[in-house]
């Protein structure tokens, strides 16, 4: 989504209805540092052929991410 729409009334209304996890995801999705780090992490996996699980765990640790089932 282009940044000019982030503050549109429709977007604000949708964000206000989100649960905590959904709001956190929206925050990260819009965070330039997070997006760069995610892209760098995926390139590292492709380039090095290293263990994707280990690399993604390191990424998740840097951003304090955790998944709940």
C-alpha positions, -999 to +999 in steps of 0.1 A: +000+000+000+015+034-009+022+055+021-002+083+011-031+059+020-018+050+055-037+079+071-068+077+050-101+076+070-108+041+057-073+028+068-076+044+102-110+029+107-097-006+097-067-002+121-089+007+150-107-026+146-076-048+147-066-070+176-032-064+191-014-090+169-030-075+138-019-040+148+016-052+154+017-068+119+005-036+103+032-016+122+060-039+111+046-040+075+050-002+074+084-001+091+112+005+065+139-010+088+118-042+092+111-045+054+148-040+046+159-066+072+133-090+059+145-086+023+181-089+034+172-121+053+155-137+023+184-127+000+208-143+025+188-176+024+188-176-014+225-165-018+241-187+008+219-217+006+222-218+044+196-233+067+165-212+063+151-221+097+182-209+115+184-176+095+147-169+100+149-176+137+177-151+139+155-126+121+126-133+144+148-129+175+161-095+162+125-083+159+112-101+190+087-120+169+069-151+180+041-171+166+012-185+186-009-213+174 
